[in-house]
């Protein structure tokens, strides 16, 4: 479904790179019928989302932006074009969309976050908050979700991308934090809508997730 949503984007200059994180499936056979022009790279080991995404600059040359997506998202047809336009309009280094629940798209998942000095996040949208257009203005934010995020290519390389040693959780906060330190803007454009299934979040035991989140927060602060 994610691949179908990319195939249906109205942004003309879109090239797709699929990173197979050492899965046990024939990913290329699934990609080609939907996106014949997509380039598939199989990685030798699964070191997590951030480490896989960091391979993009070595494979993709000449792009102005990288759009990083989890495999459990669905982008509305104008999502990419809206995010790219906002990146130029706001002179932003990182742009995030409005993330909504996969099954209940009127429920907000992410429209940006603040953090405190210990790295704990304070989301703009309350857990379970319904989308009633309260957060539909473009705004600066500290961080956005890595489930779908547009990053200026030169910025991504300048700040060394995502942390390679965060297998999961908080790699997006770390990326945005370093973008701020580099003087870049991070914004949310709610006109770009993305549905997110949160597959990993639902499958990992809460205690394991909290342990990893807190470990990565401590490392970010240090």
Buried (B, 14 or more C-beta within 10 A) or exposed (E): EBBEBBBEBEBEEBEBBBBBBEEEEEBBEBBBEBBEEBBBBEBEEEBBBBBBBBBBBEEBEEBEBBBBBBBBBBBBBBBBBBBBBBBEEBEBBBBBBBBBBBEEBEBBBBBBBEBEEEBBBEBBBEEEBEBEEEBBEBBEBBBBBBBBBBBBBEBBBBBEBBBBEBBBBBBBBBBBBBBBEEEBBBBBBBBBBBBBBBEBBEEBEEEEBEEBBBEBBEBBEE
